[in-house]
Amino acid sequence: MTHGERVADVSTPEHRTIIVVGGGPAGLAFAPVLGGWHPFFHASNVLQARYPQVADMFRQHSETLLTLDMESMLFRGIPPVDLFRVLHHPRQLYAGGDQIALEFRQQDPIDFLLLTQEPVGGLWNSVPENLLTLSPGQWMEFAFHSLAQHVEETGQSYDVNDLIIKQRLLDYYHRIPERFGVADRVREWTRVTKIEPHEAGFLVSAVDVSDWREKDPVTLRRPAFPQSEDELAGEVRQYTCKYLVYAVGQRCELRNLDVLGEDLPFVTQYYEKPVDFPGERIVVVGGGRSADWAATELHDAGRHVTYVMRQSQANHWGLINQSRGGLPYYARIAEILEGGSERLEAVYDTSIRQIAAVDGEARGVVTLSSGDTTRQIEVDHVLKEIGGSADYSLLQGFEQPLQLVEKHDNYRFQVHQARVHPHSYESIDIPNLYPGGYLAEGLGLVVIAMHGTTYAIAADILKKEGML
Ligand SMILES: Cc1cc2nc3c(=O)[nH]c(=O)nc-3n(C[C@H](O)[C@H](O)[C@H](O)COP(=O)(O)OP(=O)(O)OC[C@H]3O[C@@H](n4cnc5c(N)ncnc54)[C@H](O)[C@@H]3O)c2cc1C
């Protein structure tokens, strides 16, 4: 909490049984389920054909699947995230709603609140305008609402097995709270600043950041949500809760290059579309999928791009070759680089040493360094696509600090995950705290799993509350 915030009536915090922090795909999934939409087994021919043991196991199970003994399932070699993934996606392509071996029925809701500092949908609010997913659109859906159903209900028509473009995915996520009658449980533009121990469980301090709604990320030069160093002027509210789901995602704190000149006005951390980059010459710094996307799109919009990566050429081409078969934008970057375009220079094993201004601060000179050699290039813009990290610093004053383990995958996601009990995803260090989505230890960073922790967490809490 920084100086300047106005404190509301903090003597009587608002109490809720559960608070979910973060409204991205991981946190948003909780809203309908805690709102009472519980999963039941639905006989699916596809599941029966592909996973007969799983289908046989549940055929007689007439209660909600939240009543399952997740610990003994785990003991039998089926972690909850895998179980619900198989029930939801018994095959990778979607051929019809009947293949999903889950159906959702409205049961009693539990008291909860979801606090998030931007619109629901998480980081998808700030990705490039034309960004496509890495996977079929329906891999991004929640089991309780298929993308096909959403397409039908909203009178649209597109193939849910195609890669899905940002706005379509966001429309789907944005509609979830209303569609499932839980909009009054979701508070957007609310930034949680501190989570402390309290006799009720947790004391959560949060600031109204609705003034950030008006901020333009292009002029701000980063996504329009606050960072820890920002001074926040909004009203402070406090909440207590018995259980806390921590689903803040792996991009809360944007990374810095930590070089001189990084704050100059032609250096940005926000890429939405080429038109925001007038001028000719752009340095893109990064090497992950976001940087690949921006470098390709800027090149195709006629810019001259110097693409600076710390990684080796072999590493970069490993990902390109792995992805070019299935992802058209990887086929495109491969084509550009193999075709030797003069407007896309990929520079490997190189880092930015310094950024300096010329012509006032309208343009600049970037110093690149590779081994013993340095080189200077003139630029109109520098685009940093160097990712971010999960922020666990909100958790303060707990007897036992969270133990974190580092996790990465071939797709270059990298995140520190919190140690959890593998059947419930409850923190092993802080009882009743549940890291959501990829923040839970052991969650493979595969595109189909980011909300797979929902059911085991909801089940654990509802059991503790005697509601199952
Ligand atoms: C460019 C890019 C492309 C990707 N493409 C894919 C893909 O194609 N397929 C796929 O499955 N995955 C993809 N991913 C992985 C991505 O992480 C997931 O799609 C998903 O967004 C993760 O969901 P999440 O809810 O864990 O985190 P997020 O989406 O990051 O959501 C977390 C939310 O919590 C909010 N928050 C953080 N701190 C606070 C706080 N203190 N107070 C209140 N709110 C807070 C954040 O602002 C955010 O809205 C991609 C990631 C990136 C960066």
The ligand as an SDF file (V2000), in Angstrom:
LIG
                    3D

 53 58  0  0  0  0  0  0  0  0999 V2000
    1.3920  -13.8080  -24.7110 C   0  0  0  0  0  0  0  0  0  0  0  0
    0.8580  -15.0470  -24.0610 C   0  0  0  0  0  0  0  0  0  0  0  0
    0.1970  -16.0020  -24.8140 C   0  0  0  0  0  0  0  0  0  0  0  0
   -0.3180  -17.1330  -24.2060 C   0  0  0  0  0  0  0  0  0  0  0  0
   -0.9650  -18.0260  -24.9890 N   0  0  0  0  0  0  0  0  0  0  0  0
   -1.5520  -19.0980  -24.4090 C   0  0  0  0  0  0  0  0  0  0  0  0
   -2.3370  -20.0040  -25.2020 C   0  0  0  0  0  0  0  0  0  0  0  0
   -2.4520  -19.8470  -26.4000 O   0  0  0  0  0  0  0  0  0  0  0  0
   -2.9350  -21.0200  -24.5750 N   0  0  0  0  0  0  0  0  0  0  0  0
   -2.8420  -21.1810  -23.2160 C   0  0  0  0  0  0  0  0  0  0  0  0
   -3.4570  -22.0920  -22.6780 O   0  0  0  0  0  0  0  0  0  0  0  0
   -2.0940  -20.3690  -22.4660 N   0  0  0  0  0  0  0  0  0  0  0  0
   -1.4560  -19.3410  -23.0190 C   0  0  0  0  0  0  0  0  0  0  0  0
   -0.7140  -18.4920  -22.2520 N   0  0  0  0  0  0  0  0  0  0  0  0
   -0.5630  -18.8100  -20.8510 C   0  0  0  0  0  0  0  0  0  0  0  0
   -1.4120  -17.9170  -19.9760 C   0  0  0  0  0  0  0  0  0  0  0  0
   -0.6850  -17.8080  -18.8300 O   0  0  0  0  0  0  0  0  0  0  0  0
   -2.8130  -18.4420  -19.7740 C   0  0  0  0  0  0  0  0  0  0  0  0
   -3.5150  -18.3960  -20.9850 O   0  0  0  0  0  0  0  0  0  0  0  0
   -3.6650  -17.7340  -18.7490 C   0  0  0  0  0  0  0  0  0  0  0  0
   -3.9080  -16.3690  -19.0400 O   0  0  0  0  0  0  0  0  0  0  0  0
   -3.1630  -17.8900  -17.3490 C   0  0  0  0  0  0  0  0  0  0  0  0
   -4.2330  -17.6040  -16.5060 O   0  0  0  0  0  0  0  0  0  0  0  0
   -4.0710  -17.0770  -15.0300 P   0  0  0  0  0  0  0  0  0  0  0  0
   -5.4460  -16.7830  -14.5570 O   0  0  0  0  0  0  0  0  0  0  0  0
   -3.2350  -18.0060  -14.2560 O   0  0  0  0  0  0  0  0  0  0  0  0
   -3.2260  -15.7200  -15.1120 O   0  0  0  0  0  0  0  0  0  0  0  0
   -3.5500  -14.3130  -15.7770 P   0  0  0  0  0  0  0  0  0  0  0  0
   -4.2020  -14.4780  -17.0870 O   0  0  0  0  0  0  0  0  0  0  0  0
   -2.2790  -13.5540  -15.7220 O   0  0  0  0  0  0  0  0  0  0  0  0
   -4.6010  -13.6540  -14.7650 O   0  0  0  0  0  0  0  0  0  0  0  0
   -4.2750  -13.2040  -13.4820 C   0  0  0  0  0  0  0  0  0  0  0  0
   -5.0950  -11.9830  -13.1650 C   0  0  0  0  0  0  0  0  0  0  0  0
   -4.8460  -11.5790  -11.8130 O   0  0  0  0  0  0  0  0  0  0  0  0
   -4.6800  -10.1830  -11.7820 C   0  0  0  0  0  0  0  0  0  0  0  0
   -3.8870   -9.8040  -10.6130 N   0  0  0  0  0  0  0  0  0  0  0  0
   -2.5630   -9.9730  -10.4320 C   0  0  0  0  0  0  0  0  0  0  0  0
   -2.1850   -9.4410   -9.2520 N   0  0  0  0  0  0  0  0  0  0  0  0
   -3.2950   -8.9420   -8.6760 C   0  0  0  0  0  0  0  0  0  0  0  0
   -3.5370   -8.2530   -7.4690 C   0  0  0  0  0  0  0  0  0  0  0  0
   -2.5650   -7.9910   -6.6110 N   0  0  0  0  0  0  0  0  0  0  0  0
   -4.7920   -7.8630   -7.1820 N   0  0  0  0  0  0  0  0  0  0  0  0
   -5.8020   -8.1300   -8.0540 C   0  0  0  0  0  0  0  0  0  0  0  0
   -5.6240   -8.7630   -9.2270 N   0  0  0  0  0  0  0  0  0  0  0  0
   -4.3840   -9.1750   -9.5310 C   0  0  0  0  0  0  0  0  0  0  0  0
   -3.9550   -9.8980  -13.0770 C   0  0  0  0  0  0  0  0  0  0  0  0
   -3.9960   -8.5220  -13.4190 O   0  0  0  0  0  0  0  0  0  0  0  0
   -4.7310  -10.7850  -14.0290 C   0  0  0  0  0  0  0  0  0  0  0  0
   -5.8930  -10.1500  -14.4840 O   0  0  0  0  0  0  0  0  0  0  0  0
   -0.1580  -17.3580  -22.8250 C   0  0  0  0  0  0  0  0  0  0  0  0
    0.5410  -16.4170  -22.0740 C   0  0  0  0  0  0  0  0  0  0  0  0
    1.0480  -15.2780  -22.6810 C   0  0  0  0  0  0  0  0  0  0  0  0
    1.8050  -14.2940  -21.8500 C   0  0  0  0  0  0  0  0  0  0  0  0
  1  2  1  0
  2  3  1  0
  2 52  2  0
  3  4  2  0
  4  5  1  0
  4 50  1  0
  5  6  2  0
  6  7  1  0
  6 13  1  0
  7  8  2  0
  7  9  1  0
  9 10  1  0
 10 11  2  0
 10 12  1  0
 12 13  2  0
 13 14  1  0
 14 15  1  0
 14 50  1  0
 15 16  1  0
 16 17  1  0
 16 18  1  0
 18 19  1  0
 18 20  1  0
 20 21  1  0
 20 22  1  0
 22 23  1  0
 23 24  1  0
 24 25  2  0
 24 26  1  0
 24 27  1  0
 27 28  1  0
 28 29  2  0
 28 30  1  0
 28 31  1  0
 31 32  1  0
 32 33  1  0
 33 34  1  0
 33 48  1  0
 34 35  1  0
 35 36  1  0
 35 46  1  0
 36 37  1  0
 36 45  1  0
 37 38  2  0
 38 39  1  0
 39 40  1  0
 39 45  2  0
 40 41  1  0
 40 42  2  0
 42 43  1  0
 43 44  2  0
 44 45  1  0
 46 47  1  0
 46 48  1  0
 48 49  1  0
 50 51  2  0
 51 52  1  0
 52 53  1  0
M  END
$$$$
